[in-house]
Amino acid sequence: MDIKRIDEKGKQIIERDLINGPVKNSILEILNIKTTQLQVEILSDKIDTKLYDRGKLIYHIEEKNTYISFIDNLKINLYFINRSAKVQFGKKMGIDLVKFGSVFLFKNGFRVQPYGNTGDDSWGLDFRNQQGYNRFLSSRDLFGRVDISTDDFEQFKEVSSRDGGLVETFGYMQLMDSVWEKGFKRLERYVVGVLWGEAFLRKKYFKTDNEGKKLREKLLQNDKDSDDYSNVVNNVGSKIDFIQLIKNLSDDDDIKIINYDKGLVDLVNENLEDIQPKFLKDLEKIASRTNDDDLLSKVRLTEDNFKKLEIEKERAEEKAKKEEEKRKEAEKKADEEEKARKLAEEKARKEEEKRRKAELEILKKEKERAEAEVAKLKAEKKAKEEKEKRKEAEEKEKEEKEKNKHLSDKNFLLNQEVSYIRATRKTLSGEDAEQLVHSIDLYVGNASTFLNSFFEKETFLDKKTRESLYFVKSNLDKALKVSQIIIKSDFDYKSTNHKVDLAKYIEDYFNDCAIARKGKLNFKIDNKTKHLAYLSTIDIDIIIDNLISNSIKADSENILIEIYKNKENKLCMDYYDDGLGLSQKFINNPDSLFEIGTRDSLKKGSGIGMYDIKKRLKELNGLITIIGNNNKLKGAGFNIIFNK
């Protein structure tokens, strides 16, 4: 009974932590129970090998010592460490097994470095492991020791460096060969074959690969965490592989099988339907070679069961074959009846088709006559429609020419009037000049108002005509702006370009607009920069007037202006209002907002305000883009960059 000892703090006492505790080989106690172990003893007259799996003897064999020339006292103890054993080792020893070491070498009781050290591959296990996945064991899978007792110091001499291992002599070669052939490979053959099922598919143990794959997956999933080998005993694939292992040992005349696990070769109660029958013959060979009458009787019983299964299978296949033949005969009869029915239907169909063809021929001729009559009527109707369209187009063209002539005449008169005003302005001064400027305001304003009204009403104008009229209106707006400036100050109207602090100029102009529209529009101006530029301030005034005009038409009450410089040191202005905002039409197609004559509002407008802004900015090497709706105010937002 395992009684756990507890200290005064309630913590379990582990024997390895006791200073004056009993001396025990705790590692062997753990590994003997939890692992697969191979014990090999090479004496002068024989090699004795025992394989245990979790405390159960798997096989015990004897053979002649072929290494007698140099090795007559060698012990090999190897342990395959599955996941369950690794966990138990860590709990008992307080260190992971991989950090503790793997397979150590001792000569006359003294350890030989570096065999068994973590990361060392003096045995060549890890190099071989890289040659195939799940086919070879590595140093991480193994633990153990190799003990050689010898007086032949020349053949088993250590190199001069402390951790250089043994000198490569004939004795060293025999030592490595015996450890590999009698130790590593025999343990590996059992683990990889019986415990991992590596050969289930490769050696075709089963009639279908699907069965072999299913049994191997079950084995790999369950056995690595098991403290016993019941998963192996209950897996028919593992039993077949173990039978192959024992058969290969029994085929070697130099090997005497002392004992082996009878449960791993017992197939009496197994489902043999999916097993290849040739492997049953191997059981019979094992029984014969080992003189095992009990196994031989079980082999006979297994063969009888297998034959019964084969007979039952043959009967079932024969029955299925007969039923299949009956089914095919019934299908053949049904097919013949179906063919006869189809032939009768085909004959009736042909007769019906012949009758219908005669009727269709009569209908075809009648249809052709009717189609000819309809075609004649359509041709007459088309000719009449084309004549009417041609006449309508000629009348429309004549009307367009008259309207364009009327507009051209008005344009000429307006240009004459502006030229006259400019000429007379140079010679006047004082009260007469101010009176004349007032008259210019009146006349030019009337002309501009007329053109605005004309743009609103006349939607039939083509693009070229609109652009020509826009040129007239643009100059009228400039003349109107100049006259307003002349009245207010001593502005030098002879020079259109001026050097100004553009940021301050824009801020002052908006402040003037705020005063003029006090109570109707609220302006908030944020300007924290300076920017000297040489340009026409008249164009800046008209651009701002157009922006404010559009905001008023959109029922705005508040306007926000932000003036700043961007990363490229260019002056920028963001303009926001809280009006109706831009329609989805312009959000989806921003460029259309700046086309001449475009508008999308219930409010009246000429549709040239935004076009005018973009054109004037282009002349100043600037540009305007849409920011969108509902940004800093709920209405529309625009960004303007001045490149001057």
C-alpha positions in Angstrom: 0.0 0.0 0.0 1.4 3.4 -1.0 1.3 5.6 2.1 2.2 9.3 1.4 4.2 11.1 4.0 3.2 14.7 4.8 5.4 17.4 6.5 4.2 19.9 9.2 3.1 22.3 6.5 0.9 19.7 4.8 3.3 19.2 1.8 4.1 15.7 0.6 7.6 14.5 1.5 9.5 13.1 -1.5 12.2 10.5 -0.5 14.8 12.1 -2.8 14.6 15.3 -0.7 15.4 13.5 2.6 19.0 14.0 3.7 19.2 10.8 5.8 16.5 8.9 3.8 16.9 5.3 2.4 19.2 4.8 -0.6 17.0 3.7 -3.5 17.3 3.5 -7.3 14.1 5.6 -7.8 14.7 5.9 -11.6 14.5 2.2 -12.1 11.5 1.9 -9.9 9.7 4.4 -12.1 10.8 3.1 -15.4 10.4 -0.6 -14.8 6.7 -0.2 -14.3 5.9 2.7 -16.7 8.0 1.9 -19.7 9.2 -0.6 -22.3 12.5 -2.1 -21.2 15.2 -4.1 -23.0 17.8 -6.0 -20.9 20.8 -7.4 -22.8 23.7 -9.3 -21.1 26.6 -10.4 -23.3 28.7 -13.1 -21.6 31.6 -15.2 -22.9 29.3 -18.0 -24.1 26.0 -16.3 -24.9 23.9 -13.2 -25.4 20.8 -13.1 -23.2 18.0 -10.7 -24.2 14.8 -9.9 -22.3 12.1 -7.4 -23.4 9.5 -6.1 -20.9 6.6 -3.8 -21.6 5.2 -2.1 -18.5 6.3 -4.9 -16.2 5.1 -7.7 -18.5 7.7 -10.1 -20.2 7.3 -9.8 -24.0 10.0 -12.2 -25.1 13.2 -13.9 -23.7 15.8 -15.2 -26.2 19.4 -16.5 -26.1 22.0 -16.6 -28.9 25.7 -17.2 -29.4 28.1 -14.4 -28.6 29.6 -13.3 -31.9 31.6 -10.5 -30.3 33.7 -12.8 -28.1 37.0 -11.5 -29.5 36.7 -8.3 -27.5 33.4 -8.3 -25.5 32.6 -10.9 -22.9 31.1 -8.8 -20.1 28.6 -6.2 -21.4 25.2 -5.1 -20.0 22.7 -3.0 -21.9 19.6 -1.6 -20.1 17.4 0.5 -22.4 14.0 2.2 -21.7 11.6 3.6 -24.2 10.0 6.6 -22.5 6.4 7.3 -23.5 4.5 10.4 -22.3 3.2 8.8 -19.2 6.7 7.8 -18.1 8.1 11.3 -18.8 5.4 12.8 -16.6 6.0 10.3 -13.7 9.8 10.9 -14.0 9.4 14.6 -13.7 7.2 14.3 -10.6 9.5 11.9 -8.8 12.9 13.3 -9.8 12.1 17.0 -10.0 13.7 17.4 -13.4 12.5 16.7 -17.0 13.9 13.5 -18.4 15.2 15.2 -21.5 17.4 17.5 -19.3 18.6 14.5 -17.2 20.2 12.7 -20.1 19.6 9.6 -22.3 21.8 6.5 -22.7 25.0 6.7 -20.6 28.2 4.6 -21.1 30.2 3.1 -18.2 33.5 1.4 -18.4 34.5 -0.7 -15.4 32.0 1.3 -13.3 33.2 4.8 -14.4 31.2 6.9 -16.7 32.6 7.8 -20.2 31.8 11.3 -21.4 29.9 12.6 -23.4 27.6 9.6 -24.0 24.1 10.4 -22.7 24.6 14.1 -22.2 21.7 16.3 -23.3 22.3 17.4 -26.9 25.0 14.8 -27.5 24.6 12.3 -30.4 27.6 10.1 -29.9 25.4 7.0 -30.3 24.1 8.4 -33.7 20.4 8.1 -32.7 19.3 11.6 -33.6 21.0 11.6 -37.0 19.2 8.3 -37.9 15.9 9.6 -36.5 16.0 12.4 -39.1 15.8 9.8 -41.9 12.1 9.1 -41.4 9.1 10.3 -39.4 7.8 7.7 -36.8 10.2 5.1 -38.1 13.2 5.5 -35.8 13.8 6.3 -32.1 15.8 9.4 -31.0 17.7 10.2 -27.8 14.6 12.0 -26.5 12.7 8.7 -26.6 15.3 6.6 -24.7 17.0 6.4 -21.3 19.4 3.8 -20.0 23.0 2.7 -19.6 25.6 0.5 -21.2 28.1 -1.1 -18.8 31.3 -2.8 -20.2 33.8 -4.6 -17.9 37.1 -5.2 -19.6 40.9 -5.4 -19.0 41.7 -4.6 -22.6 42.5 -0.9 -22.2 44.0 -0.6 -25.7 40.7 -1.6 -27.4 38.6 0.5 -25.1 40.8 3.5 -24.5 39.4 7.0 -24.0 40.7 9.9 -26.1 43.0 12.4 -24.4 40.3 15.1 -24.0 38.1 14.5 -21.0 34.8 14.4 -22.9 35.9 13.0 -26.2 34.5 9.4 -25.8 36.4 6.3 -26.9 39.1 5.9 -29.5 37.8 4.2 -32.6 39.5 0.7 -32.4 38.2 -2.8 -33.4 36.9 -3.2 -29.9 35.1 0.1 -30.1 33.5 -1.0 -33.4 32.3 -4.2 -31.8 30.9 -2.3 -28.8 28.9 0.1 -31.1 27.7 -2.8 -33.3 26.5 -4.9 -30.3 24.7 -1.9 -28.7 23.0 -1.1 -32.0 22.2 -4.5 -33.3 21.3 -6.2 -29.9 20.0 -3.1 -28.1 18.7 -0.1 -30.0 17.3 -1.9 -33.1 15.5 -4.7 -31.1 13.9 -2.2 -28.8 13.1 0.1 -31.8 11.6 -2.9 -33.7 9.1 -3.5 -30.9 8.2 0.1 -30.2 7.9 1.3 -33.8 6.2 -1.8 -35.1 4.0 -3.1 -32.2 3.4 0.0 -30.2 3.2 2.6 -33.1 1.9 0.3 -35.9 4.4 1.6 -38.5 4.1 -1.5 -40.7 0.3 -1.8 -40.7 0.0 -0.1 -44.1 3.6 -0.6 -45.4 3.5 -4.4 -45.1 -0.2 -4.7 -46.1 -1.4 -6.6 -43.0 -5.0 -5.9 -43.9 -7.1 -6.3 -47.0 -7.9 -2.6 -47.0 -5.7 0.4 -46.1 -8.6 2.0 -44.4 -8.8 -0.7 -41.7 -5.0 -0.5 -41.1 -5.1 3.3 -40.9 -8.0 3.2 -38.4 -6.3 0.7 -36.1 -3.0 2.6 -36.2 -4.6 5.9 -35.3 -6.4 4.2 -32.4 -3.1 2.8 -31.2 -1.2 6.1 -31.4 -3.9 8.0 -29.7 -4.3 5.8 -26.6 -1.0 3.9 -25.9 1.3 6.8 -25.3 -0.5 7.8 -22.1 -1.2 4.3 -20.9 0.4 2.7 -17.8 -0.2 -0.8 -19.2 -0.1 -2.4 -22.6 -3.8 -3.4 -22.8 -4.2 -1.2 -25.9 -1.6 -3.4 -27.7 -3.2 -6.7 -26.6 -6.6 -5.5 -27.9 -5.2 -4.3 -31.3 -5.2 -7.0 -33.9 -2.7 -5.0 -35.9 -0.2 -5.0 -33.1 -0.7 -8.7 -32.7 0.1 -9.3 -36.4 3.2 -7.2 -36.1 4.3 -9.1 -33.0 3.8 -12.4 -34.8 6.1 -11.1 -37.6 8.7 -10.1 -34.9 8.7 -13.5 -33.3 8.7 -15.3 -36.7 11.8 -13.4 -37.7 13.5 -14.4 -34.5 12.5 -18.0 -34.9 13.8 -18.1 -38.5 17.3 -17.3 -37.2 18.9 -20.7 -36.3 21.3 -19.0 -33.9 18.5 -17.7 -31.8 16.7 -19.8 -29.2 13.3 -18.5 -28.0 13.1 -19.2 -24.3 9.7 -17.5 -23.7 7.3 -15.0 -25.2 3.9 -13.4 -24.5 1.3 -15.9 -25.6 -1.5 -13.3 -25.4 0.1 -11.3 -28.3 -0.1 -14.3 -30.7 -3.6 -15.4 -29.7 -6.0 -14.6 -32.7 -8.7 -17.1 -31.7 -11.2 -14.4 -30.7 -10.1 -11.7 -33.2 -12.1 -10.6 -36.2 -10.1 -12.1 -39.0 -12.3 -11.0 -41.9 -10.0 -8.0 -42.8 -6.6 -9.8 -42.2 -4.5 -11.1 -45.0 -4.6 -14.9 -44.7 -0.9 -15.3 -45.4 0.0 -14.1 -41.8 -1.8 -17.1 -40.3 0.8 -19.3 -41.8 3.4 -17.4 -39.8 1.8 -18.5 -36.6 2.1 -22.1 -37.6 5.8 -21.6 -38.3 6.3 -20.1 -34.8 4.5 -23.0 -33.1 6.6 -25.5 -35.1 9.9 -23.7 -34.4 9.2 -23.3 -30.7 7.6 -26.8 -30.2 4.6 -25.1 -28.7 1.7 -27.6 -29.0 -0.7 -25.2 -27.2 0.0 -22.5 -29.8 -0.3 -25.0 -32.6 -3.8 -26.0 -31.4 -4.8 -22.4 -31.3 -3.5 -21.9 -34.8 -5.6 -24.8 -36.0 -8.6 -23.3 -34.3 -7.9 -19.9 -35.7 -7.5 -21.4 -39.2 -10.8 -23.2 -38.8 -12.5 -19.9 -37.8 -10.9 -18.2 -40.7 -12.0 -20.9 -43.1 -15.6 -20.6 -41.8 -15.5 -16.9 -42.3 -14.2 -17.5 -45.9 -17.0 -20.0 -46.6 -19.6 -17.7 -45.2 -18.2 -14.9 -47.2 -18.2 -17.0 -50.4 -21.8 -18.0 -49.7 -22.8 -14.4 -49.1 -21.0 -13.3 -52.3 -22.6 -16.1 -54.3 -26.0 -15.1 -52.9 -25.3 -11.5 -53.8 -24.2 -12.6 -57.2 -27.4 -14.5 -57.9 -29.5 -11.7 -56.7 -27.5 -9.3 -58.9 -28.1 -11.7 -61.9 -31.9 -11.7 -61.1 -31.9 -8.0 -60.9 -30.1 -7.6 -64.2 -32.5 -10.1 -65.8 -35.5 -8.1 -64.5 -33.9 -4.9 -65.8 -33.2 -6.5 -69.2 -36.9 -7.6 -69.5 -38.1 -4.1 -68.4 -35.7 -2.5 -71.0 -37.1 -4.7 -73.8 -40.7 -3.8 -72.8 -39.7 -0.2 -72.6 -38.1 -0.4 -76.1 -41.3 -2.0 -77.6 -43.4 0.8 -76.0 -41.1 3.5 -77.3 -41.3 2.0 -80.9 -45.1 2.1 -80.8 -45.0 5.7 -79.5 -42.5 6.6 -82.2 -44.7 5.2 -84.9 -47.7 7.1 -83.6 -45.6 10.3 -83.2 -44.4 10.1 -86.8 -48.0 9.8 -88.1 -49.1 12.7 -86.0 -46.1 14.7 -87.1 -46.9 14.0 -90.8 -50.5 15.3 -90.2 -49.2 18.4 -88.4 -46.7 19.2 -91.1 -49.5 19.4 -93.6 -51.5 21.7 -91.4 -48.4 23.8 -90.7 -47.7 24.2 -94.4 -51.1 25.7 -94.9 -50.6 28.0 -91.9 -47.2 29.0 -93.1 -48.4 30.2 -96.4 -51.2 32.2 -94.6 -48.6 33.7 -92.2 -46.3 34.7 -95.0 -49.1 36.6 -96.7 -50.1 38.3 -93.5 -46.4 39.2 -92.7 -46.0 40.7 -96.1 -49.0 42.9 -95.5 -47.7 44.0 -92.1 -44.2 44.7 -93.5 -45.8 47.0 -96.1 -47.8 48.9 -93.4 -44.7 49.2 -91.2 -42.6 50.6 -94.1 -45.2 53.2 -94.9 -45.5 54.2 -91.2 -41.7 54.4 -90.8 -41.4 56.6 -93.9 -44.0 58.9 -92.5 -42.4 59.1 -89.0 -38.9 59.9 -90.6 -40.4 62.7 -92.6 -42.0 64.2 -89.5 -38.8 63.9 -87.5 -36.8 65.5 -90.3 -39.2 68.4 -90.4 -39.2 68.8 -86.6 -35.3 68.8 -86.6 -35.2 71.5 -89.2 -37.6 73.7 -87.3 -35.6 73.2 -84.0 -32.3 74.0 -85.8 -33.9 77.2 -87.2 -35.2 78.1 -83.7 -31.7 77.5 -82.1 -30.0 79.7 -84.7 -32.4 82.5 -84.0 -31.9 82.2 -80.2 -28.1 82.0 -80.6 -28.2 85.1 -82.8 -30.3 86.9 -80.2 -27.8 86.0 -77.4 -24.8 87.0 -79.5 -26.4 90.4 -80.2 -26.9 90.9 -76.4 -23.4 89.8 -75.7 -22.0 92.3 -78.2 -24.0 95.1 -76.7 -22.9 94.2 -73.1 -19.2 94.2 -74.2 -19.7 97.6 -75.9 -21.2 99.0 -72.7 -18.4 97.7 -70.5 -15.8 99.1 -73.0 -17.5 102.5 -72.9 -17.6 102.6 -69.1 -13.9 101.7 -68.9 -13.0 104.4 -71.4 -15.0 107.1 -69.7 -13.8 106.2 -66.2 -10.2 107.3 -67.0 -11.2 110.9 -67.7 -13.6 111.5 -64.8 -12.9 112.5 -61.2 -14.7 113.7 -58.1 -18.4 113.6 -57.8 -18.9 113.0 -61.5 -16.7 109.9 -61.3 -18.6 108.5 -58.3 -21.9 109.1 -60.1 -20.6 107.3 -63.2 -19.4 104.4 -61.1 -22.8 104.2 -59.5 -24.3 104.1 -63.0 -21.9 101.3 -64.0 -23.0 99.3 -60.9 -26.6 99.7 -61.9 -26.1 98.7 -65.6 -23.6 95.9 -65.0 -25.6 94.5 -62.1 -28.8 94.5 -64.3 -26.8 92.6 -67.0 -25.4 90.1 -64.5 -28.9 89.6 -63.0 -30.3 89.0 -66.5 -27.7 86.4 -67.3 -28.4 84.6 -63.9 -32.1 84.5 -64.7 -31.4 83.4 -68.2 -29.3 80.4 -67.0 -32.1 79.5 -64.6 -34.8 79.5 -67.2 -33.1 78.4 -70.4 -32.2 74.7 -69.9 -31.9 73.9 -73.6 -28.5 75.7 -74.1 -25.6 73.5 -75.2 -22.3 73.4 -73.4 -20.4 75.7 -75.8 -23.1 78.4 -75.6 -23.1 78.2 -71.8 -19.4 78.6 -71.6 -19.5 81.6 -73.9 -22.2 83.2 -71.7 -20.2 82.3 -68.6 -17.2 84.3 -70.0 -19.5 87.4 -70.3 -20.9 86.9 -66.8 -17.4 86.4 -65.4 -16.2 89.7 -66.7 -19.4 91.4 -65.5 -18.8 90.1 -62.0 -15.3 91.4 -62.1 -16.4 94.8 -63.3 -19.1 94.9 -60.6 -16.5 94.0 -57.9 -14.1 96.7 -59.2 -16.7 99.3 -59.0 -17.6 98.3 -55.5 -14.0 98.5 -54.4 -13.5 101.9 -56.1 -16.4 103.4 -54.2 -15.2 102.1 -50.8 -11.5 103.0 -51.0 -8.6 104.4 -53.0 -8.0 101.1 -54.6 -5.7 101.1 -57.7 -8.0 99.5 -60.2 -5.5 99.8 -62.9 -3.4 96.9 -61.4 -5.3 93.6 -61.1 -2.5 91.8 -59.1 -1.3 92.8 -55.7 1.1 91.5 -53.1 -0.9 90.8 -49.9 -1.0 88.6 -46.8 -3.5 86.2 -48.4 -4.5 84.5 -45.1 -5.1 87.9 -43.4 -6.9 89.2 -46.5 -9.3 86.2 -46.5 -10.0 86.6 -42.8 -10.7 90.4 -43.2 -13.0 89.8 -46.2 -15.1 87.3 -44.2 -15.2 89.7 -41.3 -16.6 92.4 -43.7 -19.2 89.9 -44.9 -20.1 89.0 -41.3 -20.8 92.7 -40.6 -22.8 93.1 -43.8 -24.9 90.0 -43.0 -25.2 90.4 -39.3 -28.3 88.7 -37.9 -28.7 86.5 -41.0 -25.4 84.6 -41.1 -23.0 83.8 -38.3 -19.3 83.5 -39.2 -16.5 81.8 -37.2 -13.0 82.3 -38.6 -9.9 80.4 -37.4 -6.7 81.8 -38.8 -3.3 81.2 -37.2 -1.0 81.7 -40.1 0.5 84.2 -42.6 1.0 83.8 -46.3 2.3 86.5 -48.7 1.1 86.1 -52.3 1.0 88.1 -55.5 -2.4 87.7 -57.1 -5.8 89.2 -58.1 -7.7 89.9 -54.9 -10.8 90.5 -57.0 -10.8 86.8 -57.9 -10.5 85.9 -54.2 -13.5 88.2 -53.4 -15.7 86.6 -56.1 -14.7 83.1 -54.9 -15.7 83.9 -51.4 -19.0 85.6 -52.5 -19.9 82.5 -54.5 -19.3 80.2 -51.5 -21.4 82.5 -49.2 -24.1 82.7 -51.9 -24.4 78.9 -52.2 -24.6 78.6 -48.4 -27.5 81.2 -48.3 -29.3 79.2 -51.0 -28.9 76.1 -48.9 -30.6 77.8 -45.9 -27.4 78.0 -43.8 -27.2 80.0 -40.6 -23.6 79.3 -39.5 -20.4 79.3 -41.5 -17.0 78.0 -40.2 -13.7 79.0 -42.0 -10.4 77.4 -41.0 -7.2 78.8 -42.6 -3.9 76.9 -42.2 -0.8 75.6 -44.1 -0.4 72.0 -45.1 2.7 69.9 -45.0 3.8 71.3 -48.4 3.7 74.9 -46.9 0.7 75.7 -49.1 -2.1 77.9 -47.9 -5.4 76.0 -47.3 -8.9 77.0 -46.4 -11.6 74.6 -45.2 -15.1 76.0 -45.6 -18.2 74.4 -43.7 -21.8 75.5 -43.4 -24.9 74.0 -41.7 -27.2 74.1 -44.7 -29.0 71.4 -46.6 -25.7 69.8 -47.7 -24.8 68.2 -51.0 -27.1 65.7 -52.6 -26.2 62.0 -53.0 -25.7 62.8 -56.7 -22.7 65.0 -56.0 -21.3 62.7 -53.2 -21.3 59.8 -55.7 -19.8 62.0 -58.6 -18.0 65.0 -57.1 -16.6 66.3 -60.4 -20.2 66.9 -61.7 -20.7 69.6 -59.0 -18.1 71.8 -60.8 -19.6 71.5 -64.3 -21.2 74.6 -65.8 -25.0 74.8 -65.4 -25.2 71.9 -63.0 -27.6 72.2 -60.0 -29.6 69.8 -57.8 -31.7 72.0 -55.5 -35.3 73.2 -55.1 -33.8 76.7 -54.7 -33.4 78.8 -57.8 -29.8 79.2 -59.1 -27.8 79.6 -62.3 -25.7 76.5 -61.8 -22.5 78.3 -62.5 -21.3 79.3 -59.0 -19.2 76.3 -58.3 -18.0 76.2 -61.9 -16.9 79.8 -61.5 -15.0 79.0 -58.2 -13.1 76.1 -59.8 -12.2 78.1 -62.9 -10.9 81.1 -61.0 -8.9 78.9 -58.7 -7.4 77.1 -61.7 -6.3 80.5 -63.0 -4.6 81.1 -59.6 -3.0 77.5 -59.8 -5.3 76.5 -57.0 -7.9 73.8 -56.6 -11.1 73.0 -54.7 -12.3 69.5 -53.5 -15.4 68.3 -51.7 -14.9 67.2 -48.0 -18.5 66.0 -47.7 -21.5 66.5 -45.5 -21.8 66.3 -41.6 -18.2 67.0 -40.8 -17.6 70.0 -38.5 -21.1 71.4 -39.4 -24.1 69.5 -40.6 -24.0 71.0 -44.1 -21.5 70.8 -46.9 -17.7 71.1 -46.6 -15.0 72.1 -49.1 -11.2 72.3 -49.1 -9.4 75.0 -51.1 -5.6 75.0 -51.7 -3.9 78.2 -53.0 -0.7 77.6 -54.8 0.3 81.3 -55.1 
